[in-house]
Amino acid sequence: MIEINNLNKKFGKLTVLENLDLKIKDGGVFAILGPNGSGKTTLIKCLLGMVIPNMGEISFDSKSILNNWEYRNNLNYLPQIANFPNNLTVSELIKMVKNLRPKDSDEAPLIKRFNLEPFLNKKLVSLSGGTKQKVNILLTFMFDSDLLILDEPTTGLDPISLISLKDLLREEQQKGKTILITTHIMSFVEEMADEIIFLLDGNIYFKGTNEELKKQTGIDNLEKSIAELISKQYV
């Protein structure tokens, strides 16, 4: 589904992505990991068309995404920080987003799943951070798309909502959706991810399963395996 070849991006003199090559197959949950400054956010923004690379090619379903915005109709994006218009109610926001996207939506099951009924007529400015995140999730998943990109999706969620999110991700995974997740929560990665894509200094240093990473590092703990991978690159 996604193929990236020789991707390079600089901001001034700072090289953020350098000769990055990556193939992501159809279907599955892929965790994009790396320390701060590794290039995760820039890679995601390149995939979304929000950042134009200096060099390289990104293909989605065998078609280049450069100068081609239509591919975005088949992806959903959950930003880490959702900047909602504070003067709108939740219902008004849902209606606004539905009017902006040229595809059918199905928000009712998600409203029920995340217990958002009591908040539909409340102004967004009055909501807690956790409730805003549930609204963020609702807006992302109410459209049916083949590719989902989720930036720190667990932020602010209570344990019940986190379970609901995990169940939702498993359902989407079973439908054959491709799900890219950035997160710092290794227990979430270990439970949900089919593969790990680990970035460091603008390039990919590991791509494979949790078990393959543990075998490579000789450490039977994902968090410590990631730390070992980082430390070896800076020796």
C-alpha positions as CSV (number, residue, x, y, z in Angstrom):
1,M,0.0,0.0,0.0
2,I,2.7,2.5,1.0
3,E,6.1,2.6,-0.7
4,I,8.8,5.2,0.2
5,N,12.0,5.5,-1.8
6,N,15.0,7.6,-1.0
7,L,13.1,10.2,1.0
8,N,15.0,13.2,2.1
9,K,13.9,16.3,4.0
10,K,15.9,19.2,5.4
11,F,14.8,22.2,7.4
12,G,17.5,24.7,6.7
13,K,20.8,23.0,7.5
14,L,19.1,20.3,9.6
15,T,18.6,17.0,7.9
16,V,15.5,15.3,9.4
17,L,15.0,12.4,6.9
18,E,17.9,11.0,4.9
19,N,17.7,8.4,2.1
20,L,14.8,6.7,3.8
21,D,13.3,3.6,2.2
22,L,10.2,1.9,3.5
23,K,7.5,-0.5,2.4
24,I,4.3,-1.0,4.4
25,K,2.0,-3.8,3.2
26,D,-1.7,-3.8,3.2
27,G,-3.3,-4.7,6.5
28,G,-2.0,-4.7,10.1
29,V,-0.9,-2.3,12.9
30,F,2.5,-0.7,12.4
31,A,4.1,1.2,15.3
32,I,6.5,4.0,14.2
33,L,8.9,4.5,17.1
34,G,12.0,6.5,17.8
35,P,13.3,9.1,20.2
36,N,12.5,12.8,20.0
37,G,14.1,14.3,16.9
38,S,14.3,10.9,15.1
39,G,12.0,12.0,12.2
40,K,8.7,10.4,13.1
41,T,6.6,13.5,12.9
42,T,8.2,14.6,9.6
43,L,7.7,11.2,8.1
44,I,4.0,11.3,9.1
45,K,3.6,14.8,7.8
46,C,5.1,13.7,4.5
47,L,2.6,10.8,4.2
48,L,-0.2,13.3,4.9
49,G,1.1,15.8,2.3
50,M,1.7,18.4,5.0
51,V,5.4,18.5,4.3
52,I,7.0,18.3,0.9
53,P,10.2,16.3,0.8
54,N,13.4,17.7,-0.8
55,M,13.9,14.5,-2.7
56,G,12.4,11.0,-2.9
57,E,9.1,9.4,-3.8
58,I,6.0,8.3,-1.8
59,S,3.5,6.0,-3.4
60,F,0.0,5.1,-2.1
61,D,-1.7,2.2,-3.8
62,S,1.0,2.4,-6.5
63,K,0.3,6.1,-7.2
64,S,2.6,9.0,-6.3
65,I,1.1,11.3,-3.7
66,L,3.0,14.3,-4.9
67,N,0.7,16.9,-6.4
68,N,-2.2,14.4,-5.9
69,W,-4.5,15.3,-3.0
70,E,-7.2,12.7,-3.8
71,Y,-5.4,9.9,-2.0
72,R,-6.3,11.7,1.3
73,N,-9.9,10.7,0.8
74,N,-8.9,7.1,1.7
75,L,-7.0,7.9,4.9
76,N,-8.0,9.0,8.4
77,Y,-5.7,11.0,10.6
78,L,-5.8,11.4,14.4
79,P,-3.5,14.3,15.5
80,Q,-1.8,14.2,18.8
81,I,-3.3,17.5,19.8
82,A,-6.8,18.3,18.5
83,N,-7.3,22.0,18.3
84,F,-11.1,22.2,18.2
85,P,-13.1,25.4,17.8
86,N,-14.0,26.1,21.4
87,N,-17.3,27.8,20.6
88,L,-18.8,24.7,19.0
89,T,-20.7,21.9,20.7
90,V,-19.6,18.3,20.0
91,S,-22.6,17.8,17.8
92,E,-21.8,20.9,15.8
93,L,-18.2,19.8,15.3
94,I,-19.3,16.4,14.1
95,K,-21.7,18.0,11.6
96,M,-19.0,20.4,10.4
97,V,-16.4,17.6,9.8
98,K,-19.1,15.5,8.0
99,N,-19.7,18.4,5.6
100,L,-16.0,18.8,4.9
101,R,-15.4,15.2,3.9
102,P,-16.8,13.7,0.6
103,K,-17.7,10.3,2.1
104,D,-20.3,8.6,4.2
105,S,-19.9,8.5,8.0
106,D,-21.2,6.4,10.8
107,E,-20.7,8.1,14.1
108,A,-23.6,6.6,16.2
109,P,-21.8,3.4,17.2
110,L,-18.7,5.4,18.2
111,I,-20.7,7.9,20.3
112,K,-22.2,4.9,22.2
113,R,-18.9,3.0,22.5
114,F,-17.1,6.0,24.0
115,N,-20.1,7.2,26.1
116,L,-20.2,10.6,24.4
117,E,-24.0,11.0,24.5
118,P,-23.9,13.3,27.6
119,F,-21.4,15.6,25.9
120,L,-23.0,16.1,22.5
121,N,-24.6,19.5,23.4
122,K,-21.7,20.7,25.5
123,K,-19.2,23.3,24.2
124,L,-15.8,21.9,23.4
125,V,-14.1,24.5,25.6
126,S,-15.8,22.9,28.6
127,L,-14.6,19.3,28.0
128,S,-11.8,17.6,29.8
129,G,-8.7,16.5,27.9
130,G,-9.7,12.9,28.0
131,T,-13.2,13.7,26.6
132,K,-11.6,15.8,23.8
133,Q,-9.5,12.8,22.9
134,K,-12.5,10.6,22.7
135,V,-14.1,13.2,20.3
136,N,-10.8,13.1,18.4
137,I,-11.1,9.3,18.1
138,L,-14.7,9.6,17.0
139,L,-13.9,12.1,14.2
140,T,-11.1,9.8,13.0
141,F,-13.0,6.5,12.9
142,M,-16.4,7.6,11.8
143,F,-15.2,7.5,8.2
144,D,-14.4,4.2,6.5
145,S,-10.9,4.4,5.0
146,D,-8.2,1.9,4.2
147,L,-5.3,3.8,5.9
148,L,-5.4,5.2,9.4
149,I,-2.6,7.3,10.9
150,L,-2.8,7.8,14.7
151,D,-0.4,10.1,16.5
152,E,-0.3,9.2,20.3
153,P,-3.9,7.9,20.3
154,T,-3.9,6.8,24.0
155,T,-3.3,10.4,25.3
156,G,-5.6,11.2,28.2
157,L,-7.8,8.1,28.0
158,D,-9.1,6.5,31.1
159,P,-8.8,2.6,31.4
160,I,-12.3,1.9,30.1
161,S,-11.8,4.2,27.0
162,L,-8.4,2.7,26.4
163,I,-10.0,-0.8,26.3
164,S,-12.6,0.5,23.9
165,L,-9.8,2.0,21.6
166,K,-7.9,-1.3,21.6
167,D,-11.1,-3.2,20.7
168,L,-11.8,-0.7,17.9
169,L,-8.3,-1.1,16.5
170,R,-8.6,-4.9,16.5
171,E,-11.9,-4.6,14.6
172,E,-10.3,-2.3,12.0
173,Q,-7.3,-4.7,11.8
174,Q,-9.6,-7.6,11.1
175,K,-11.2,-5.7,8.3
176,G,-7.8,-5.5,6.6
177,K,-7.1,-1.8,7.4
178,T,-3.5,-0.5,7.5
179,I,-2.9,1.4,10.8
180,L,0.1,3.5,11.5
181,I,0.6,4.5,15.2
182,T,3.2,6.7,16.9
183,T,3.3,6.3,20.6
184,H,5.7,6.3,23.6
185,I,3.7,3.6,25.4
186,M,5.6,0.4,24.9
187,S,3.0,-1.8,26.6
188,F,0.5,-0.6,24.0
189,V,2.9,-1.4,21.2
190,E,3.6,-4.8,22.5
191,E,-0.1,-5.6,22.8
192,M,-1.3,-4.1,19.5
193,A,1.5,-3.8,16.9
194,D,2.1,-6.4,14.2
195,E,5.4,-4.7,13.3
196,I,7.7,-2.1,14.7
197,I,9.3,0.6,12.5
198,F,12.1,2.2,14.5
199,L,13.6,5.5,13.3
200,L,16.8,7.1,14.4
201,D,18.6,10.1,12.9
202,G,16.2,10.3,10.0
203,N,16.5,6.7,8.9
204,I,15.1,3.2,9.7
205,Y,17.3,1.1,11.9
206,F,14.8,-1.7,12.5
207,K,11.6,-3.1,10.9
208,G,10.1,-6.3,12.1
209,T,8.0,-7.9,14.9
210,N,8.3,-7.4,18.6
211,E,9.8,-10.9,18.9
212,E,12.3,-10.3,16.1
213,L,13.5,-7.1,17.9
214,K,13.8,-9.0,21.2
215,K,15.8,-11.7,19.5
216,Q,18.1,-9.2,17.8
217,T,18.9,-7.4,21.0
218,G,18.8,-10.5,23.3
219,I,16.5,-8.8,25.7
220,D,13.1,-10.2,26.5
221,N,11.5,-6.8,27.3
222,L,10.4,-4.4,24.5
223,E,11.1,-1.2,26.3
224,K,14.7,-2.3,27.2
225,S,15.1,-3.7,23.7
226,I,14.3,-0.3,22.3
227,A,16.8,1.4,24.7
228,E,19.4,-1.1,23.7
229,L,18.8,-0.4,20.0
230,I,19.3,3.3,20.6
231,S,22.4,2.9,22.7
232,K,24.1,0.7,20.1
233,Q,23.7,3.3,17.4
234,Y,25.5,5.9,19.5
235,V,28.4,3.8,20.6
